Amino acid sequence: MVFGDREDPRARLHAVFGGPAATSGQPPVAALEWAERTLVEADPAHAADVVAATRLLRRAKRRLTLGPAVFLAKHALARRRPA
């Protein structure tokens, strides 16, 4: 199977991380929890922006393609920010 730019990033994340399928435009829970743990370990000061977070996530999990990695980074960073 070839993954293209039009693929739903949630489908790719589900293929990589497994777990229950995502709903409501959110990444799968397993992927989001992994991303949050990875970013906390790599960036404890919460200084990463979306580009840096995407780079960190792709280095940690080489199977992540760019689109799903950006999608996951945005959601993980949004959850890290104080309300």
mmCIF file of the N, C-alpha and C atoms, coordinates in Angstrom:
data_MODEL
# 
_entry.id   MODEL 
# 
loop_
_atom_site.group_PDB 
_atom_site.id 
_atom_site.type_symbol 
_atom_site.label_atom_id 
_atom_site.label_alt_id 
_atom_site.label_comp_id 
_atom_site.label_asym_id 
_atom_site.label_entity_id 
_atom_site.label_seq_id 
_atom_site.pdbx_PDB_ins_code 
_atom_site.Cartn_x 
_atom_site.Cartn_y 
_atom_site.Cartn_z 
_atom_site.occupancy 
_atom_site.B_iso_or_equiv 
_atom_site.pdbx_formal_charge 
_atom_site.auth_seq_id 
_atom_site.auth_comp_id 
_atom_site.auth_asym_id 
_atom_site.auth_atom_id 
_atom_site.pdbx_PDB_model_num 
ATOM 1   N N  . MET A 1 1  ? 0.843   -1.175 0.000  1.00 0.00 ? 1  MET A N  1 
ATOM 2   C CA . MET A 1 1  ? 0.000   0.000  0.000  1.00 0.00 ? 1  MET A CA 1 
ATOM 3   C C  . MET A 1 1  ? 0.889   1.240  0.000  1.00 0.00 ? 1  MET A C  1 
ATOM 4   N N  . VAL A 1 2  ? 0.538   2.190  -0.825 1.00 0.00 ? 2  VAL A N  1 
ATOM 5   C CA . VAL A 1 2  ? 1.278   3.440  -0.911 1.00 0.00 ? 2  VAL A CA 1 
ATOM 6   C C  . VAL A 1 2  ? 0.471   4.509  -0.186 1.00 0.00 ? 2  VAL A C  1 
ATOM 7   N N  . PHE A 1 3  ? 1.144   5.220  0.696  1.00 0.00 ? 3  PHE A N  1 
ATOM 8   C CA . PHE A 1 3  ? 0.478   6.275  1.449  1.00 0.00 ? 3  PHE A CA 1 
ATOM 9   C C  . PHE A 1 3  ? 0.765   7.604  0.772  1.00 0.00 ? 3  PHE A C  1 
ATOM 10  N N  . GLY A 1 4  ? -0.263  8.340  0.453  1.00 0.00 ? 4  GLY A N  1 
ATOM 11  C CA . GLY A 1 4  ? -0.092  9.611  -0.237 1.00 0.00 ? 4  GLY A CA 1 
ATOM 12  C C  . GLY A 1 4  ? -0.483  10.782 0.628  1.00 0.00 ? 4  GLY A C  1 
ATOM 13  N N  . ASP A 1 5  ? -0.380  11.955 0.044  1.00 0.00 ? 5  ASP A N  1 
ATOM 14  C CA . ASP A 1 5  ? -0.676  13.188 0.763  1.00 0.00 ? 5  ASP A CA 1 
ATOM 15  C C  . ASP A 1 5  ? -2.137  13.306 1.173  1.00 0.00 ? 5  ASP A C  1 
ATOM 16  N N  . ARG A 1 6  ? -3.017  12.607 0.493  1.00 0.00 ? 6  ARG A N  1 
ATOM 17  C CA . ARG A 1 6  ? -4.446  12.737 0.786  1.00 0.00 ? 6  ARG A CA 1 
ATOM 18  C C  . ARG A 1 6  ? -4.926  11.742 1.828  1.00 0.00 ? 6  ARG A C  1 
ATOM 19  N N  . GLU A 1 7  ? -4.038  10.949 2.331  1.00 0.00 ? 7  GLU A N  1 
ATOM 20  C CA . GLU A 1 7  ? -4.428  9.971  3.337  1.00 0.00 ? 7  GLU A CA 1 
ATOM 21  C C  . GLU A 1 7  ? -4.783  10.684 4.643  1.00 0.00 ? 7  GLU A C  1 
ATOM 22  N N  . ASP A 1 8  ? -5.786  10.179 5.308  1.00 0.00 ? 8  ASP A N  1 
ATOM 23  C CA . ASP A 1 8  ? -6.164  10.699 6.620  1.00 0.00 ? 8  ASP A CA 1 
ATOM 24  C C  . ASP A 1 8  ? -5.024  10.384 7.586  1.00 0.00 ? 8  ASP A C  1 
ATOM 25  N N  . PRO A 1 9  ? -4.417  11.398 8.223  1.00 0.00 ? 9  PRO A N  1 
ATOM 26  C CA . PRO A 1 9  ? -3.292  11.124 9.118  1.00 0.00 ? 9  PRO A CA 1 
ATOM 27  C C  . PRO A 1 9  ? -3.671  10.198 10.271 1.00 0.00 ? 9  PRO A C  1 
ATOM 28  N N  . ARG A 1 10 ? -4.939  10.216 10.663 1.00 0.00 ? 10 ARG A N  1 
ATOM 29  C CA . ARG A 1 10 ? -5.383  9.328  11.744 1.00 0.00 ? 10 ARG A CA 1 
ATOM 30  C C  . ARG A 1 10 ? -5.265  7.867  11.337 1.00 0.00 ? 10 ARG A C  1 
ATOM 31  N N  . ALA A 1 11 ? -5.513  7.577  10.064 1.00 0.00 ? 11 ALA A N  1 
ATOM 32  C CA . ALA A 1 11 ? -5.397  6.195  9.578  1.00 0.00 ? 11 ALA A CA 1 
ATOM 33  C C  . ALA A 1 11 ? -3.944  5.731  9.626  1.00 0.00 ? 11 ALA A C  1 
ATOM 34  N N  . ARG A 1 12 ? -3.026  6.590  9.223  1.00 0.00 ? 12 ARG A N  1 
ATOM 35  C CA . ARG A 1 12 ? -1.600  6.233  9.262  1.00 0.00 ? 12 ARG A CA 1 
ATOM 36  C C  . ARG A 1 12 ? -1.136  6.054  10.701 1.00 0.00 ? 12 ARG A C  1 
ATOM 37  N N  . LEU A 1 13 ? -1.550  6.937  11.586 1.00 0.00 ? 13 LEU A N  1 
ATOM 38  C CA . LEU A 1 13 ? -1.164  6.815  12.991 1.00 0.00 ? 13 LEU A CA 1 
ATOM 39  C C  . LEU A 1 13 ? -1.725  5.537  13.595 1.00 0.00 ? 13 LEU A C  1 
ATOM 40  N N  . HIS A 1 14 ? -2.942  5.186  13.231 1.00 0.00 ? 14 HIS A N  1 
ATOM 41  C CA . HIS A 1 14 ? -3.536  3.938  13.715 1.00 0.00 ? 14 HIS A CA 1 
ATOM 42  C C  . HIS A 1 14 ? -2.734  2.745  13.203 1.00 0.00 ? 14 HIS A C  1 
ATOM 43  N N  . ALA A 1 15 ? -2.273  2.799  11.956 1.00 0.00 ? 15 ALA A N  1 
ATOM 44  C CA . ALA A 1 15 ? -1.470  1.715  11.392 1.00 0.00 ? 15 ALA A CA 1 
ATOM 45  C C  . ALA A 1 15 ? -0.133  1.568  12.116 1.00 0.00 ? 15 ALA A C  1 
ATOM 46  N N  . VAL A 1 16 ? 0.444   2.673  12.539 1.00 0.00 ? 16 VAL A N  1 
ATOM 47  C CA . VAL A 1 16 ? 1.747   2.642  13.213 1.00 0.00 ? 16 VAL A CA 1 
ATOM 48  C C  . VAL A 1 16 ? 1.613   2.275  14.684 1.00 0.00 ? 16 VAL A C  1 
ATOM 49  N N  . PHE A 1 17 ? 0.621   2.834  15.378 1.00 0.00 ? 17 PHE A N  1 
ATOM 50  C CA . PHE A 1 17 ? 0.521   2.680  16.827 1.00 0.00 ? 17 PHE A CA 1 
ATOM 51  C C  . PHE A 1 17 ? -0.539  1.690  17.291 1.00 0.00 ? 17 PHE A C  1 
ATOM 52  N N  . GLY A 1 18 ? -1.502  1.376  16.446 1.00 0.00 ? 18 GLY A N  1 
ATOM 53  C CA . GLY A 1 18 ? -2.565  0.449  16.835 1.00 0.00 ? 18 GLY A CA 1 
ATOM 54  C C  . GLY A 1 18 ? -3.507  1.092  17.838 1.00 0.00 ? 18 GLY A C  1 
ATOM 55  N N  . GLY A 1 19 ? -4.167  0.260  18.624 1.00 0.00 ? 19 GLY A N  1 
ATOM 56  C CA . GLY A 1 19 ? -5.125  0.753  19.608 1.00 0.00 ? 19 GLY A CA 1 
ATOM 57  C C  . GLY A 1 19 ? -6.454  1.073  18.957 1.00 0.00 ? 19 GLY A C  1 
ATOM 58  N N  . PRO A 1 20 ? -7.375  1.630  19.731 1.00 0.00 ? 20 PRO A N  1 
ATOM 59  C CA . PRO A 1 20 ? -8.691  1.973  19.183 1.00 0.00 ? 20 PRO A CA 1 
ATOM 60  C C  . PRO A 1 20 ? -8.573  3.056  18.108 1.00 0.00 ? 20 PRO A C  1 
ATOM 61  N N  . ALA A 1 21 ? -9.449  2.998  17.144 1.00 0.00 ? 21 ALA A N  1 
ATOM 62  C CA . ALA A 1 21 ? -9.451  4.001  16.073 1.00 0.00 ? 21 ALA A CA 1 
ATOM 63  C C  . ALA A 1 21 ? -9.808  5.373  16.634 1.00 0.00 ? 21 ALA A C  1 
ATOM 64  N N  . ALA A 1 22 ? -9.254  6.395  16.024 1.00 0.00 ? 22 ALA A N  1 
ATOM 65  C CA . ALA A 1 22 ? -9.493  7.768  16.468 1.00 0.00 ? 22 ALA A CA 1 
ATOM 66  C C  . ALA A 1 22 ? -10.885 8.233  16.067 1.00 0.00 ? 22 ALA A C  1 
ATOM 67  N N  . THR A 1 23 ? -11.421 9.160  16.847 1.00 0.00 ? 23 THR A N  1 
ATOM 68  C CA . THR A 1 23 ? -12.718 9.752  16.544 1.00 0.00 ? 23 THR A CA 1 
ATOM 69  C C  . THR A 1 23 ? -12.619 11.268 16.644 1.00 0.00 ? 23 THR A C  1 
ATOM 70  N N  . SER A 1 24 ? -13.549 11.951 16.062 1.00 0.00 ? 24 SER A N  1 
ATOM 71  C CA . SER A 1 24 ? -13.712 13.405 16.205 1.00 0.00 ? 24 SER A CA 1 
ATOM 72  C C  . SER A 1 24 ? -12.481 14.210 15.820 1.00 0.00 ? 24 SER A C  1 
ATOM 73  N N  . GLY A 1 25 ? -11.751 13.789 14.814 1.00 0.00 ? 25 GLY A N  1 
ATOM 74  C CA . GLY A 1 25 ? -10.612 14.561 14.351 1.00 0.00 ? 25 GLY A CA 1 
ATOM 75  C C  . GLY A 1 25 ? -9.397  14.512 15.250 1.00 0.00 ? 25 GLY A C  1 
ATOM 76  N N  . GLN A 1 26 ? -9.390  13.639 16.224 1.00 0.00 ? 26 GLN A N  1 
ATOM 77  C CA . GLN A 1 26 ? -8.264  13.501 17.144 1.00 0.00 ? 26 GLN A CA 1 
ATOM 78  C C  . GLN A 1 26 ? -7.350  12.368 16.689 1.00 0.00 ? 26 GLN A C  1 
ATOM 79  N N  . PRO A 1 27 ? -6.071  12.413 17.055 1.00 0.00 ? 27 PRO A N  1 
ATOM 80  C CA . PRO A 1 27 ? -5.203  11.274 16.775 1.00 0.00 ? 27 PRO A CA 1 
ATOM 81  C C  . PRO A 1 27 ? -5.582  10.099 17.678 1.00 0.00 ? 27 PRO A C  1 
ATOM 82  N N  . PRO A 1 28 ? -5.198  8.884  17.300 1.00 0.00 ? 28 PRO A N  1 
ATOM 83  C CA . PRO A 1 28 ? -5.459  7.746  18.182 1.00 0.00 ? 28 PRO A CA 1 
ATOM 84  C C  . PRO A 1 28 ? -4.821  7.974  19.555 1.00 0.00 ? 28 PRO A C  1 
ATOM 85  N N  . VAL A 1 29 ? -5.474  7.492  20.587 1.00 0.00 ? 29 VAL A N  1 
ATOM 86  C CA . VAL A 1 29 ? -5.000  7.696  21.962 1.00 0.00 ? 29 VAL A CA 1 
ATOM 87  C C  . VAL A 1 29 ? -3.584  7.165  22.137 1.00 0.00 ? 29 VAL A C  1 
ATOM 88  N N  . ALA A 1 30 ? -3.308  5.977  21.609 1.00 0.00 ? 30 ALA A N  1 
ATOM 89  C CA . ALA A 1 30 ? -1.973  5.384  21.760 1.00 0.00 ? 30 ALA A CA 1 
ATOM 90  C C  . ALA A 1 30 ? -0.901  6.284  21.147 1.00 0.00 ? 30 ALA A C  1 
ATOM 91  N N  . ALA A 1 31 ? -1.181  6.854  19.991 1.00 0.00 ? 31 ALA A N  1 
ATOM 92  C CA . ALA A 1 31 ? -0.226  7.739  19.326 1.00 0.00 ? 31 ALA A CA 1 
ATOM 93  C C  . ALA A 1 31 ? -0.035  9.030  20.112 1.00 0.00 ? 31 ALA A C  1 
ATOM 94  N N  . LEU A 1 32 ? -1.118  9.603  20.592 1.00 0.00 ? 32 LEU A N  1 
ATOM 95  C CA . LEU A 1 32 ? -1.040  10.858 21.335 1.00 0.00 ? 32 LEU A CA 1 
ATOM 96  C C  . LEU A 1 32 ? -0.292  10.679 22.654 1.00 0.00 ? 32 LEU A C  1 
ATOM 97  N N  . GLU A 1 33 ? -0.554  9.595  23.353 1.00 0.00 ? 33 GLU A N  1 
ATOM 98  C CA . GLU A 1 33 ? 0.161   9.332  24.608 1.00 0.00 ? 33 GLU A CA 1 
ATOM 99  C C  . GLU A 1 33 ? 1.646   9.127  24.353 1.00 0.00 ? 33 GLU A C  1 
ATOM 100 N N  . TRP A 1 34 ? 1.984   8.395  23.284 1.00 0.00 ? 34 TRP A N  1 
ATOM 101 C CA . TRP A 1 34 ? 3.389   8.192  22.934 1.00 0.00 ? 34 TRP A CA 1 
ATOM 102 C C  . TRP A 1 34 ? 4.049   9.536  22.623 1.00 0.00 ? 34 TRP A C  1 
ATOM 103 N N  . ALA A 1 35 ? 3.382   10.370 21.835 1.00 0.00 ? 35 ALA A N  1 
ATOM 104 C CA . ALA A 1 35 ? 3.940   11.668 21.460 1.00 0.00 ? 35 ALA A CA 1 
ATOM 105 C C  . ALA A 1 35 ? 4.164   12.546 22.685 1.00 0.00 ? 35 ALA A C  1 
ATOM 106 N N  . GLU A 1 36 ? 3.213   12.555 23.590 1.00 0.00 ? 36 GLU A N  1 
ATOM 107 C CA . GLU A 1 36 ? 3.367   13.366 24.803 1.00 0.00 ? 36 GLU A CA 1 
ATOM 108 C C  . GLU A 1 36 ? 4.559   12.888 25.628 1.00 0.00 ? 36 GLU A C  1 
ATOM 109 N N  . ARG A 1 37 ? 4.685   11.572 25.812 1.00 0.00 ? 37 ARG A N  1 
ATOM 110 C CA . ARG A 1 37 ? 5.835   11.030 26.567 1.00 0.00 ? 37 ARG A CA 1 
ATOM 111 C C  . ARG A 1 37 ? 7.144   11.372 25.871 1.00 0.00 ? 37 ARG A C  1 
ATOM 112 N N  . THR A 1 38 ? 7.171   11.206 24.568 1.00 0.00 ? 38 THR A N  1 
ATOM 113 C CA . THR A 1 38 ? 8.384   11.468 23.796 1.00 0.00 ? 38 THR A CA 1 
ATOM 114 C C  . THR A 1 38 ? 8.788   12.932 23.895 1.00 0.00 ? 38 THR A C  1 
ATOM 115 N N  . LEU A 1 39 ? 7.833   13.828 23.783 1.00 0.00 ? 39 LEU A N  1 
ATOM 116 C CA . LEU A 1 39 ? 8.147   15.255 23.858 1.00 0.00 ? 39 LEU A CA 1 
ATOM 117 C C  . LEU A 1 39 ? 8.570   15.671 25.259 1.00 0.00 ? 39 LEU A C  1 
ATOM 118 N N  . VAL A 1 40 ? 7.964   15.103 26.292 1.00 0.00 ? 40 VAL A N  1 
ATOM 119 C CA . VAL A 1 40 ? 8.366   15.428 27.667 1.00 0.00 ? 40 VAL A CA 1 
ATOM 120 C C  . VAL A 1 40 ? 9.808   14.992 27.908 1.00 0.00 ? 40 VAL A C  1 
ATOM 121 N N  . GLU A 1 41 ? 10.165  13.806 27.419 1.00 0.00 ? 41 GLU A N  1 
ATOM 122 C CA . GLU A 1 41 ? 11.534  13.314 27.593 1.00 0.00 ? 41 GLU A CA 1 
ATOM 123 C C  . GLU A 1 41 ? 12.538  14.145 26.804 1.00 0.00 ? 41 GLU A C  1 
ATOM 124 N N  . ALA A 1 42 ? 12.195  14.514 25.581 1.00 0.00 ? 42 ALA A N  1 
ATOM 125 C CA . ALA A 1 42 ? 13.124  15.227 24.708 1.00 0.00 ? 42 ALA A CA 1 
ATOM 126 C C  . ALA A 1 42 ? 13.129  16.733 24.932 1.00 0.00 ? 42 ALA A C  1 
ATOM 127 N N  . ASP A 1 43 ? 12.039  17.268 25.459 1.00 0.00 ? 43 ASP A N  1 
ATOM 128 C CA . ASP A 1 43 ? 11.877  18.717 25.599 1.00 0.00 ? 43 ASP A CA 1 
ATOM 129 C C  . ASP A 1 43 ? 11.170  19.040 26.918 1.00 0.00 ? 43 ASP A C  1 
ATOM 130 N N  . PRO A 1 44 ? 11.834  18.787 28.055 1.00 0.00 ? 44 PRO A N  1 
ATOM 131 C CA . PRO A 1 44 ? 11.160  19.008 29.340 1.00 0.00 ? 44 PRO A CA 1 
ATOM 132 C C  . PRO A 1 44 ? 10.791  20.466 29.607 1.00 0.00 ? 44 PRO A C  1 
ATOM 133 N N  . ALA A 1 45 ? 11.435  21.407 28.927 1.00 0.00 ? 45 ALA A N  1 
ATOM 134 C CA . ALA A 1 45 ? 11.144  22.829 29.141 1.00 0.00 ? 45 ALA A CA 1 
ATOM 135 C C  . ALA A 1 45 ? 9.931   23.301 28.343 1.00 0.00 ? 45 ALA A C  1 
ATOM 136 N N  . HIS A 1 46 ? 9.329   22.420 27.566 1.00 0.00 ? 46 HIS A N  1 
ATOM 137 C CA . HIS A 1 46 ? 8.163   22.767 26.730 1.00 0.00 ? 46 HIS A CA 1 
ATOM 138 C C  . HIS A 1 46 ? 8.485   23.896 25.757 1.00 0.00 ? 46 HIS A C  1 
ATOM 139 N N  . ALA A 1 47 ? 9.702   23.909 25.220 1.00 0.00 ? 47 ALA A N  1 
ATOM 140 C CA . ALA A 1 47 ? 10.116  24.983 24.326 1.00 0.00 ? 47 ALA A CA 1 
ATOM 141 C C  . ALA A 1 47 ? 9.868   24.671 22.853 1.00 0.00 ? 47 ALA A C  1 
ATOM 142 N N  . ALA A 1 48 ? 9.537   23.434 22.530 1.00 0.00 ? 48 ALA A N  1 
ATOM 143 C CA . ALA A 1 48 ? 9.411   23.032 21.126 1.00 0.00 ? 48 ALA A CA 1 
ATOM 144 C C  . ALA A 1 48 ? 8.198   23.673 20.462 1.00 0.00 ? 48 ALA A C  1 
ATOM 145 N N  . ASP A 1 49 ? 8.399   24.120 19.227 1.00 0.00 ? 49 ASP A N  1 
ATOM 146 C CA . ASP A 1 49 ? 7.278   24.556 18.401 1.00 0.00 ? 49 ASP A CA 1 
ATOM 147 C C  . ASP A 1 49 ? 6.860   23.365 17.537 1.00 0.00 ? 49 ASP A C  1 
ATOM 148 N N  . VAL A 1 50 ? 5.926   23.561 16.636 1.00 0.00 ? 50 VAL A N  1 
ATOM 149 C CA . VAL A 1 50 ? 5.414   22.444 15.831 1.00 0.00 ? 50 VAL A CA 1 
ATOM 150 C C  . VAL A 1 50 ? 6.515   21.826 14.972 1.00 0.00 ? 50 VAL A C  1 
ATOM 151 N N  . VAL A 1 51 ? 7.364   22.656 14.382 1.00 0.00 ? 51 VAL A N  1 
ATOM 152 C CA . VAL A 1 51 ? 8.425   22.133 13.518 1.00 0.00 ? 51 VAL A CA 1 
ATOM 153 C C  . VAL A 1 51 ? 9.413   21.300 14.333 1.00 0.00 ? 51 VAL A C  1 
ATOM 154 N N  . ALA A 1 52 ? 9.853   21.825 15.461 1.00 0.00 ? 52 ALA A N  1 
ATOM 155 C CA . ALA A 1 52 ? 10.796  21.087 16.306 1.00 0.00 ? 52 ALA A CA 1 
ATOM 156 C C  . ALA A 1 52 ? 10.166  19.817 16.861 1.00 0.00 ? 52 ALA A C  1 
ATOM 157 N N  . ALA A 1 53 ? 8.912   19.900 17.270 1.00 0.00 ? 53 ALA A N  1 
ATOM 158 C CA . ALA A 1 53 ? 8.228   18.719 17.802 1.00 0.00 ? 53 ALA A CA 1 
ATOM 159 C C  . ALA A 1 53 ? 8.065   17.657 16.723 1.00 0.00 ? 53 ALA A C  1 
ATOM 160 N N  . THR A 1 54 ? 7.738   18.073 15.516 1.00 0.00 ? 54 THR A N  1 
ATOM 161 C CA . THR A 1 54 ? 7.618   17.124 14.403 1.00 0.00 ? 54 THR A CA 1 
ATOM 162 C C  . THR A 1 54 ? 8.943   16.416 14.170 1.00 0.00 ? 54 THR A C  1 
ATOM 163 N N  . ARG A 1 55 ? 10.017  17.177 14.182 1.00 0.00 ? 55 ARG A N  1 
ATOM 164 C CA . ARG A 1 55 ? 11.350  16.599 13.991 1.00 0.00 ? 55 ARG A CA 1 
ATOM 165 C C  . ARG A 1 55 ? 11.670  15.595 15.095 1.00 0.00 ? 55 ARG A C  1 
ATOM 166 N N  . LEU A 1 56 ? 11.380  15.947 16.341 1.00 0.00 ? 56 LEU A N  1 
ATOM 167 C CA . LEU A 1 56 ? 11.632  15.036 17.461 1.00 0.00 ? 56 LEU A CA 1 
ATOM 168 C C  . LEU A 1 56 ? 10.830  13.742 17.326 1.00 0.00 ? 56 LEU A C  1 
ATOM 169 N N  . LEU A 1 57 ? 9.570   13.865 16.955 1.00 0.00 ? 57 LEU A N  1 
ATOM 170 C CA . LEU A 1 57 ? 8.721   12.681 16.822 1.00 0.00 ? 57 LEU A CA 1 
ATOM 171 C C  . LEU A 1 57 ? 9.182   11.792 15.675 1.00 0.00 ? 57 LEU A C  1 
ATOM 172 N N  . ARG A 1 58 ? 9.568   12.386 14.562 1.00 0.00 ? 58 ARG A N  1 
ATOM 173 C CA . ARG A 1 58 ? 10.018  11.579 13.414 1.00 0.00 ? 58 ARG A CA 1 
ATOM 174 C C  . ARG A 1 58 ? 11.354  10.917 13.688 1.00 0.00 ? 58 ARG A C  1 
ATOM 175 N N  . ARG A 1 59 ? 12.207  11.550 14.465 1.00 0.00 ? 59 ARG A N  1 
ATOM 176 C CA . ARG A 1 59 ? 13.475  10.908 14.836 1.00 0.00 ? 59 ARG A CA 1 
ATOM 177 C C  . ARG A 1 59 ? 13.233  9.728  15.772 1.00 0.00 ? 59 ARG A C  1 
ATOM 178 N N  . ALA A 1 60 ? 12.255  9.867  16.631 1.00 0.00 ? 60 ALA A N  1 
ATOM 179 C CA . ALA A 1 60 ? 11.958  8.805  17.598 1.00 0.00 ? 60 ALA A CA 1 
ATOM 180 C C  . ALA A 1 60 ? 11.226  7.630  16.959 1.00 0.00 ? 60 ALA A C  1 
ATOM 181 N N  . LYS A 1 61 ? 10.457  7.886  15.913 1.00 0.00 ? 61 LYS A N  1 
ATOM 182 C CA . LYS A 1 61 ? 9.673   6.821  15.259 1.00 0.00 ? 61 LYS A CA 1 
ATOM 183 C C  . LYS A 1 61 ? 9.804   7.032  13.754 1.00 0.00 ? 61 LYS A C  1 
ATOM 184 N N  . ARG A 1 62 ? 10.756  6.352  13.150 1.00 0.00 ? 62 ARG A N  1 
ATOM 185 C CA . ARG A 1 62 ? 11.075  6.543  11.731 1.00 0.00 ? 62 ARG A CA 1 
ATOM 186 C C  . ARG A 1 62 ? 9.915   6.206  10.795 1.00 0.00 ? 62 ARG A C  1 
ATOM 187 N N  . ARG A 1 63 ? 8.954   5.416  11.245 1.00 0.00 ? 63 ARG A N  1 
ATOM 188 C CA . ARG A 1 63 ? 7.819   5.046  10.390 1.00 0.00 ? 63 ARG A CA 1 
ATOM 189 C C  . ARG A 1 63 ? 6.821   6.183  10.207 1.00 0.00 ? 63 ARG A C  1 
ATOM 190 N N  . LEU A 1 64 ? 6.955   7.245  10.989 1.00 0.00 ? 64 LEU A N  1 
ATOM 191 C CA . LEU A 1 64 ? 6.040   8.382  10.855 1.00 0.00 ? 64 LEU A CA 1 
ATOM 192 C C  . LEU A 1 64 ? 6.373   9.173  9.600  1.00 0.00 ? 64 LEU A C  1 
ATOM 193 N N  . THR A 1 65 ? 5.390   9.358  8.755  1.00 0.00 ? 65 THR A N  1 
ATOM 194 C CA . THR A 1 65 ? 5.575   10.218 7.594  1.00 0.00 ? 65 THR A CA 1 
ATOM 195 C C  . THR A 1 65 ? 5.265   11.660 8.008  1.00 0.00 ? 65 THR A C  1 
ATOM 196 N N  . LEU A 1 66 ? 5.595   12.590 7.145  1.00 0.00 ? 66 LEU A N  1 
ATOM 197 C CA . LEU A 1 66 ? 5.516   14.002 7.520  1.00 0.00 ? 66 LEU A CA 1 
ATOM 198 C C  . LEU A 1 66 ? 4.115   14.456 7.917  1.00 0.00 ? 66 LEU A C  1 
ATOM 199 N N  . GLY A 1 67 ? 3.122   14.182 7.104  1.00 0.00 ? 67 GLY A N  1 
ATOM 200 C CA . GLY A 1 67 ? 1.760   14.652 7.400  1.00 0.00 ? 67 GLY A CA 1 
ATOM 201 C C  . GLY A 1 67 ? 1.236   14.178 8.742  1.00 0.00 ? 67 GLY A C  1 
ATOM 202 N N  . PRO A 1 68 ? 1.252   12.872 9.001  1.00 0.00 ? 68 PRO A N  1 
ATOM 203 C CA . PRO A 1 68 ? 0.793   12.389 10.301 1.00 0.00 ? 68 PRO A CA 1 
ATOM 204 C C  . PRO A 1 68 ? 1.645   12.905 11.465 1.00 0.00 ? 68 PRO A C  1 
ATOM 205 N N  . ALA A 1 69 ? 2.950   13.091 11.234 1.00 0.00 ? 69 ALA A N  1 
ATOM 206 C CA . ALA A 1 69 ? 3.813   13.594 12.304 1.00 0.00 ? 69 ALA A CA 1 
ATOM 207 C C  . ALA A 1 69 ? 3.449   15.032 12.674 1.00 0.00 ? 69 ALA A C  1 
ATOM 208 N N  . VAL A 1 70 ? 3.167   15.862 11.673 1.00 0.00 ? 70 VAL A N  1 
ATOM 209 C CA . VAL A 1 70 ? 2.752   17.250 11.938 1.00 0.00 ? 70 VAL A CA 1 
ATOM 210 C C  . VAL A 1 70 ? 1.417   17.258 12.676 1.00 0.00 ? 70 VAL A C  1 
ATOM 211 N N  . PHE A 1 71 ? 0.470   16.460 12.207 1.00 0.00 ? 71 PHE A N  1 
ATOM 212 C CA . PHE A 1 71 ? -0.847  16.347 12.842 1.00 0.00 ? 71 PHE A CA 1 
ATOM 213 C C  . PHE A 1 71 ? -0.697  15.946 14.310 1.00 0.00 ? 71 PHE A C  1 
ATOM 214 N N  . LEU A 1 72 ? 0.131   14.947 14.564 1.00 0.00 ? 72 LEU A N  1 
ATOM 215 C CA . LEU A 1 72 ? 0.347   14.463 15.926 1.00 0.00 ? 72 LEU A CA 1 
ATOM 216 C C  . LEU A 1 72 ? 1.066   15.509 16.776 1.00 0.00 ? 72 LEU A C  1 
ATOM 217 N N  . ALA A 1 73 ? 2.064   16.168 16.216 1.00 0.00 ? 73 ALA A N  1 
ATOM 218 C CA . ALA A 1 73 ? 2.800   17.195 16.956 1.00 0.00 ? 73 ALA A CA 1 
ATOM 219 C C  . ALA A 1 73 ? 1.877   18.339 17.374 1.00 0.00 ? 73 ALA A C  1 
ATOM 220 N N  . LYS A 1 74 ? 1.017   18.783 16.475 1.00 0.00 ? 74 LYS A N  1 
ATOM 221 C CA . LYS A 1 74 ? 0.088   19.876 16.806 1.00 0.00 ? 74 LYS A CA 1 
ATOM 222 C C  . LYS A 1 74 ? -0.824  19.492 17.967 1.00 0.00 ? 74 LYS A C  1 
ATOM 223 N N  . HIS A 1 75 ? -1.361  18.291 17.927 1.00 0.00 ? 75 HIS A N  1 
ATOM 224 C CA . HIS A 1 75 ? -2.262  17.854 18.995 1.00 0.00 ? 75 HIS A CA 1 
ATOM 225 C C  . HIS A 1 75 ? -1.516  17.653 20.312 1.00 0.00 ? 75 HIS A C  1 
ATOM 226 N N  . ALA A 1 76 ? -0.326  17.068 20.246 1.00 0.00 ? 76 ALA A N  1 
ATOM 227 C CA . ALA A 1 76 ? 0.449   16.840 21.471 1.00 0.00 ? 76 ALA A CA 1 
ATOM 228 C C  . ALA A 1 76 ? 0.867   18.162 22.105 1.00 0.00 ? 76 ALA A C  1 
ATOM 229 N N  . LEU A 1 77 ? 1.287   19.118 21.285 1.00 0.00 ? 77 LEU A N  1 
ATOM 230 C CA . LEU A 1 77 ? 1.679   20.422 21.827 1.00 0.00 ? 77 LEU A CA 1 
ATOM 231 C C  . LEU A 1 77 ? 0.488   21.165 22.411 1.00 0.00 ? 77 LEU A C  1 
ATOM 232 N N  . ALA A 1 78 ? -0.657  21.058 21.780 1.00 0.00 ? 78 ALA A N  1 
ATOM 233 C CA . ALA A 1 78 ? -1.856  21.730 22.297 1.00 0.00 ? 78 ALA A CA 1 
ATOM 234 C C  . ALA A 1 78 ? -2.212  21.206 23.683 1.00 0.00 ? 78 ALA A C  1 
ATOM 235 N N  . ARG A 1 79 ? -2.013  19.921 23.911 1.00 0.00 ? 79 ARG A N  1 
ATOM 236 C CA . ARG A 1 79 ? -2.321  19.349 25.226 1.00 0.00 ? 79 ARG A CA 1 
ATOM 237 C C  . ARG A 1 79 ? -1.275  19.713 26.266 1.00 0.00 ? 79 ARG A C  1 
ATOM 238 N N  . ARG A 1 80 ? -0.061  20.055 25.836 1.00 0.00 ? 80 ARG A N  1 
ATOM 239 C CA . ARG A 1 80 ? 1.007   20.419 26.773 1.00 0.00 ? 80 ARG A CA 1 
ATOM 240 C C  . ARG A 1 80 ? 0.884   21.861 27.254 1.00 0.00 ? 80 ARG A C  1 
ATOM 241 N N  . ARG A 1 81 ? 0.276   22.687 26.463 1.00 0.00 ? 81 ARG A N  1 
ATOM 242 C CA . ARG A 1 81 ? 0.193   24.115 26.797 1.00 0.00 ? 81 ARG A CA 1 
ATOM 243 C C  . ARG A 1 81 ? -0.766  24.335 27.965 1.00 0.00 ? 81 ARG A C  1 
ATOM 244 N N  . PRO A 1 82 ? -0.381  25.210 28.883 1.00 0.00 ? 82 PRO A N  1 
ATOM 245 C CA . PRO A 1 82 ? -1.294  25.511 29.993 1.00 0.00 ? 82 PRO A CA 1 
ATOM 246 C C  . PRO A 1 82 ? -2.548  26.219 29.486 1.00 0.00 ? 82 PRO A C  1 
ATOM 247 N N  . ALA A 1 83 ? -3.648  25.951 30.129 1.00 0.00 ? 83 ALA A N  1 
ATOM 248 C CA . ALA A 1 83 ? -4.930  26.550 29.709 1.00 0.00 ? 83 ALA A CA 1 
ATOM 249 C C  . ALA A 1 83 ? -5.045  27.989 30.132 1.00 0.00 ? 83 ALA A C  1 
# 
